[in-house]
Structure formats: structure tokens, C-alpha cells
Amino acid sequence: MLKIVKTSIAIAATSLLLTGTAQANINDALQNICTIVQTDDKGELRKKMKKVQSDYRMKLKDYYSGVSCGGNSLIRTAMLADAIETGTLMVKKMPKSDLTSPEADGKTLQAWIAENGLDASPISAVIKDRI
């Protein structure tokens, strides 16, 4: 009986340690994604997204809202940096419902685009086509 209790405690402690490590690793994996988006490196972004999906079983929609680049979302960052290739890729990978929902500041992408005068951006055109 005592052996079972000790084994259970050891397993629980190990699982807690591994859970903390997994969370830290996803943050490490996404650490430079803002730089990749700003430099418009579509190939590197595709590799990063594929690695996160294979290692952590998370798609872009799962971590999009948790990543902030200077206070902006990834698509907003792409638009501000004129990163057309990466911005277009992310818009195509996101579900339509997520593109129309409000972001962290309470504004939808379309409202933010209109407010910042980015209607002429090619990424804006892709967003309008998707919605």
C-alpha cells in the first residue's frame, strides 16, 4: 500500500515538472515569430508554424491571440511592416470567424485597418476576400 502511494506521488510530481517545461518550450519556440513576420520571411514563418504544430499540436489560431508584437497582433504587425507575404499567409491560415472577432483592444481587424488608413494594403484586400 505504501509503495503505491509513493509511486503515485512520484508520478504526480514528474508530470507537474514536465507540464511547466512544455509551457516554457512553447514560449521559446514562438520567441522570434515577431521578427520573422516583420522581416516578411514567409519560408521561415511556414517552418516555425509547422514546427509548433508538430511539436505542440497547436495551429496558428491556437496561439495567435497569445502573441503580441509591440502591442499588436501578428497580422497587424505584418500590415504595419508592409510584410505582404507573411501577412497573407497568416490571413489564409486563420479561420474566418477569428478574422472577424475583436482582438485584445476590442477592435476587429477591419475596424483597425480603417482607423489606421491601411485600406490600400494588399493584406487588407486578402482579409476582405476571406470575410
Secondary structure, DSSP 4 states (H G I P E B T S, - for coil): -HHHHHHHHHHHHHHHHHHHHHHHHHHHHTTTHHHHHHTT-HHHHHHHHHHHHHHH---HHHHTTT--BTTB-HHHHHHHTT-HHHHHHHHHHS-HHHHHS--TTS--HHHHHHHTT-TTSHHHHHHHHH-
